[in-house]
Structures are given as structure tokens and as C-alpha cells.
Amino acid sequence: MKKVIVIGAGPAGISASYMLSKNNVKVEIFEASPYVGGMSRSFNLWGQTVDLGPHRFFSKEPKVNQFFNEVLKDDYTNVSRLTRIYYNKRFFDYPLKLFNVFKNLSISTIVSVLYYYIKQQIIPIKNPRSFEDWVTNRFGKKLYGIFFKNYTEKLWGIPGSKIDADWAAQRIKGLSLIEAVINSIRGNKNNKHKTLVDQFKYPNGGTGSLYNKALEHIESHGGVIYMEQPISKLIINNNVCKGVVTKDGEEHYADYVISSMPITKLIKGIDITPKDILDTAKKLYFRNTILVYLEINDEHLFDDNWIYIHAPNVKHGRITNFRNWAPSLNKDKKSTILCMEFWAFDNDDIWKAEDEYLASIAEQELKEIKLISADEKIENVQVKRVPKCYPVYETGYKEHLQIIENYLNSIDNLIPIGRYGAFKYNNQDHSILMGILAGENICYNSNINLWDINTDTDYQEDGEVKDVLIQ
Ligand SMILES: Cc1cc2nc3c(=O)[nH]c(=O)nc-3n(C[C@H](O)[C@H](O)[C@H](O)COP(=O)(O)OP(=O)(O)OC[C@H]3O[C@@H](n4cnc5c(N)ncnc54)[C@H](O)[C@@H]3O)c2cc1C
């Protein structure tokens, strides 16, 4: 019987373990935190269930949907998606709808949008390398400024001209202004573009319940999980990975190690890593998220699942309303829990700020954009910090990542997967797919290149668009 060690109990690690345990492989999972589900976990807050930010699940890949259906059976709700963009003190439907845009923009802005769009189609930027170039080519300079620049730069913390075009290609692939306009008139028939999908499946127990239930299956098939056991080193002999060392110095051996821990830490945990590889790994970096949850004694604040905030005068970038997901989340409570997202690097003041300070800016900004009235009372506030959740696709990152990939590929029986595990801007579905395919590579001796998932779209979504343009 083969034995596999899995580092991390997020979607990637759990789906890999699920697949392996189904195929009679012995699995040992080591999870650094006290929780299962990673960034996709759910938790109890003031008697209700919430996720770490909004977690919409969507995939067209049969293997991913099979995992979802097998684990949850029918314990999910189909949620109708409503999301809007807040820009210039107005709310725009998202996906954009023609008449709604016309209603909300002035005539002079509409003329300017059309002018820059046509100009760009006649004289496009050659070889667009950055997010700004890519989106400008596709939508024109004016629309880039209205619906992309502010939100994207807040999220990534670097100018749009320094974000790799890869990110735009990955997130918006195939969607053009013309198509967005046609869709707004005809509707998104057959869900052709994931960008425009208007319904999604949501687990009744919160996103994280998918992974908790999958763990039950893993354990019932002999799998074992060790919680609060961060892995700090890998055991490598003659370029073959033989096992892991926990932070407490305990050694564990296996035939394969699947890792979903941050790739930068993985590299550091391999004693034989040459200095030039360590230096290259330092060039890959992450962005953190701060989530501020607020409880308000009101059952109906607004209808959206989440709202993108395109406004330079406030620091946050997105607001989720958990009351509008599945009714099972709020457990008959009469209050609403909102979650505001701020983004930061490790050294930013806001990342190091006290919770009280973050709570006060959140309340102030929420009132500034008038999502709640100035005299509305905030009953409770809680702050959560999610480190390393966005691998930053700065222009040039691909060359660095390629060097790291080549190095890790030279070590046998070590399989890096996942969002920070493989430095891919994964959603849950991509991490699940990586996990399942990592398991298949081991069980069936197949040789699927996991690094391609989420960059080579064809495998998972029949060559169709990857995901929402602003997730
Ligand atoms: C605010 C926000 C909103 C999001 N919205 C969506 C959405 O709408 N839809 C969607 O599909 N996805 C969404 N995502 C993305 C989704 O959360 C991730 O794609 C998914 O959780 C990635 O799974 P993973 O297993 O690759 O990584 P993770 O979820 O990060 O799991 C990795 C696990 O490894 C553990 N670990 C780390 N280091 C070690 C170590 N040294 N030893 C042992 N264990 C370790 C961690 O504790 C963690 O449990 C969102 C993410 C965020 C932050």
C-alpha cells in the first residue's frame, strides 16, 4: 500500500487526500492551523456561519463537480448571483448591462468611452505585457479607468502597468466589450462565459463544510490528519523526496509528498536548495487580505452577494453580505453580517494596525459610501487577517516561477499544488482540480503537468473563459 503525506488541509490538500483515500492509498495530512478548509473555511460568528470573504463555487470541469456532488450530495443551495460595482457614487450592475451603464454614466463619459474604445481598436498596443495594456486594448482607456484600474491596483498594491498581462488573460479571457454588450441584451445563454454566470452552487453549511465533509470520508478510509502541525522541512535523499519534518522536529516518511504550503517556504525548507534558487524564490511575493466583519441589526441592508468598490476615497475594495447567500447561514437570526476586504503587504501600516483602528475605518467607510445610514449602530466587529492569499503576478514573475518549477521538478516524488502552493491565482475549483490530478498522477502513474492548470485553460474548461474578471 502506497503512503502519501499531504501538507495543508485546504481545498487542494483535501481533494488530493480524498482522491487517494478512495483508491486505497494511505494518507497523512499535516495542517499548520487548527482549521480544515484553508482560505475556503467557514466559521461561526455571532451565532451565524460566515466564510473568509465571499466564496462562490463554479466549475465546468466534471472531475471537480463530481467531487462537489459526491461529498455534499444535495446539501447545497443554488444561489442567484447579484453583484454590483460601486463607482462615482453610483451602483452599476455586474456583469455590466448596457442600459444600466447608460443610465449611470453622463453623455460626455459615454462618448469618451466609445471614442477611446474605437481608437484602441484602430491603433492597439503592440505586444501588451501589462494588465493595463491588455485591458485597454480590449475595452479602451476610458473603460479601463472606470471599471478596472482602481479596484485592481488596490487589490494588488502595484500599478496596473506592472501587473502581468497574464492575470488579465487568465481572468477575462475571451470576453470582449462587444460580447459583454450582446450579453446584456440577450442574456448569458448556456452560461458560456464563466465571467457572466448568474447562479452558483453554495454548500448549506458554508463553503468550508465541503472540506470538512470530505475529511470525514478520508478518515473513514483510514486517512489521518494532524492539526497544528506545520511542516518546516522536507527530507530529500538523492533528489528524491522521502518525507517531512514538523516544526517540533518529528520526522515522517512516505512514498510521495504533496505540498500545498507556500511555495516560497517550501523552497526554504529544502536544505539542498542552491543559493541562486533561494534568491529567485525571494522575487515571488504575496498580497495579504484583512477582513472586517460587522454585525448590524437589520435584516435587509442591500440585495447583493457582494459589491466591488471602485472608489479612490476609501481603502476597502469589496463588501460581502452573508445574508444574501444561503438561508441556512444566518440560522434565523435577525441581524446581517457584512464583510469588508482591505489588502496589504506585510510591511504596510494597515496590516500591522490594531483591530480597533480597522474597525473604525470600516464603519466610517461603510457610512461614507452610504451602504448604511450615518446613525446605524454596529453591534459587533471582528477582524481576520489572511496572509499570503494573492500570489502577485508582477510583470516578469513567470520567468522566476519557471526557474522554481524546473528546480522542484528535479526532485522526484514531491508534488507542489494549490494557490500559494504552486503560486497560481487559483479559485477553489482550480485547487481541487490540482489536488485530484495530483492523486491521479500517483494512483494511475499518469503524468499530467499540474503547473499548467489555471494557465492552460483548455484542460479544465473546454477552452472557455476562465473566471470572473474581478472575482
Ligand atoms: C477573500 C477571498 C475570497 C475568495 N473568493 C473565492 C471565490 O469566490 N470562489 C473561489 O472558488 N475561490 C475564492 N477564493 C480562493 C480560495 O479561497 C482558494 O482558491 C482556495 O482556498 C485555495 O486552496 P488551497 O488548498 O490551494 O490553499 P489554501 O486554502 O490556502 O490551503 C492551504 C492550507 O495549507 C496550510 N499550510 C500552510 N503552510 C503550512 C505548513 N507549513 N504546514 C502545514 N500546513 C500548512 C494552511 O493552513 C491551509 O490550511 C477566495 C480567497 C480569498 C482570500
The ligand as a Tripos MOL2 file, in Angstrom:
@<TRIPOS>MOLECULE
LIG
   53    58     1     0     0
SMALL
NO_CHARGES

@<TRIPOS>ATOM
      1 C1        -11.1340   36.8520    0.3590 C.3       1 LIG1
      2 C2        -11.0950   35.6700   -0.5700 C.ar      1 LIG1
      3 C3        -12.1580   35.4270   -1.4250 C.ar      1 LIG1
      4 C4        -12.1540   34.3230   -2.2770 C.ar      1 LIG1
      5 N1        -13.2370   34.1090   -3.0780 N.ar      1 LIG1
      6 C5        -13.3080   32.9660   -3.7880 C.ar      1 LIG1
      7 C6        -14.4760   32.6470   -4.5320 C.ar      1 LIG1
      8 O1        -15.4610   33.3960   -4.5960 O.2       1 LIG1
      9 N2        -14.5110   31.4630   -5.2080 N.ar      1 LIG1
     10 C7        -13.4690   30.5870   -5.1660 C.ar      1 LIG1
     11 O2        -13.6030   29.4970   -5.7430 O.2       1 LIG1
     12 N3        -12.3400   30.8740   -4.5130 N.ar      1 LIG1
     13 C8        -12.2280   32.0400   -3.8230 C.ar      1 LIG1
     14 N4        -11.0840   32.3310   -3.1220 N.ar      1 LIG1
     15 C9         -9.9090   31.4700   -3.3000 C.3       1 LIG1
     16 C10        -9.9300   30.2250   -2.4350 C.3       1 LIG1
     17 O3        -10.0020   30.5900   -1.0810 O.3       1 LIG1
     18 C11        -8.6410   29.4780   -2.7070 C.3       1 LIG1
     19 O4         -8.5200   29.2640   -4.0940 O.3       1 LIG1
     20 C12        -8.5340   28.1110   -2.0530 C.3       1 LIG1
     21 O5         -8.7800   28.1370   -0.6740 O.3       1 LIG1
     22 C13        -7.1230   27.6030   -2.3080 C.3       1 LIG1
     23 O6         -6.9990   26.3180   -1.7870 O.3       1 LIG1
     24 P1         -5.5500   25.7270   -1.4810 P.3       1 LIG1
     25 O7         -5.7510   24.4140   -0.8470 O.co2     1 LIG1
     26 O8         -4.7360   25.8350   -2.6980 O.co2     1 LIG1
     27 O9         -4.8930   26.7520   -0.4390 O.3       1 LIG1
     28 P2         -5.3670   27.1840    0.9960 P.3       1 LIG1
     29 O10        -6.8290   27.3180    1.0670 O.co2     1 LIG1
     30 O11        -4.5370   28.3710    1.3240 O.co2     1 LIG1
     31 O12        -4.9340   25.9650    1.9290 O.3       1 LIG1
     32 C14        -3.5900   25.7430    2.2530 C.3       1 LIG1
     33 C15        -3.5210   25.0730    3.6220 C.3       1 LIG1
     34 O13        -2.1580   24.7740    3.9200 O.3       1 LIG1
     35 C16        -1.9210   25.0690    5.2900 C.3       1 LIG1
     36 N5         -0.4720   25.3000    5.4770 N.ar      1 LIG1
     37 C17         0.2460   26.3890    5.1230 C.ar      1 LIG1
     38 N6          1.5430   26.2230    5.4570 N.ar      1 LIG1
     39 C18         1.6370   25.0050    6.0210 C.ar      1 LIG1
     40 C19         2.7110   24.2590    6.5850 C.ar      1 LIG1
     41 N7          3.9650   24.7510    6.6220 N.pl3     1 LIG1
     42 N8          2.4500   23.0340    7.0880 N.ar      1 LIG1
     43 C20         1.1950   22.5090    7.0630 C.ar      1 LIG1
     44 N9          0.1360   23.1850    6.5570 N.ar      1 LIG1
     45 C21         0.3640   24.4060    6.0360 C.ar      1 LIG1
     46 C22        -2.7640   26.2920    5.5530 C.3       1 LIG1
     47 O14        -3.0050   26.4930    6.9330 O.3       1 LIG1
     48 C23        -4.0260   25.9610    4.7610 C.3       1 LIG1
     49 O15        -4.9580   25.2740    5.5350 O.3       1 LIG1
     50 C24       -11.0400   33.4480   -2.2850 C.ar      1 LIG1
     51 C25        -9.9650   33.6920   -1.4330 C.ar      1 LIG1
     52 C26        -9.9840   34.7830   -0.5840 C.ar      1 LIG1
     53 C27        -8.8160   35.0220    0.3340 C.3       1 LIG1
@<TRIPOS>BOND
     1     1     2 1
     2     2     3 ar
     3     2    52 ar
     4     3     4 ar
     5     4     5 ar
     6     4    50 ar
     7     5     6 ar
     8     6     7 ar
     9     6    13 1
    10     7     8 2
    11     7     9 ar
    12     9    10 ar
    13    10    11 2
    14    10    12 ar
    15    12    13 ar
    16    13    14 ar
    17    14    15 1
    18    14    50 ar
    19    15    16 1
    20    16    17 1
    21    16    18 1
    22    18    19 1
    23    18    20 1
    24    20    21 1
    25    20    22 1
    26    22    23 1
    27    23    24 1
    28    24    25 2
    29    24    26 1
    30    24    27 1
    31    27    28 1
    32    28    29 2
    33    28    30 1
    34    28    31 1
    35    31    32 1
    36    32    33 1
    37    33    34 1
    38    33    48 1
    39    34    35 1
    40    35    36 1
    41    35    46 1
    42    36    37 ar
    43    36    45 ar
    44    37    38 ar
    45    38    39 ar
    46    39    40 ar
    47    39    45 ar
    48    40    41 1
    49    40    42 ar
    50    42    43 ar
    51    43    44 ar
    52    44    45 ar
    53    46    47 1
    54    46    48 1
    55    48    49 1
    56    50    51 ar
    57    51    52 ar
    58    52    53 1
@<TRIPOS>SUBSTRUCTURE
     1 LIG1         1 GROUP 0 **** ****
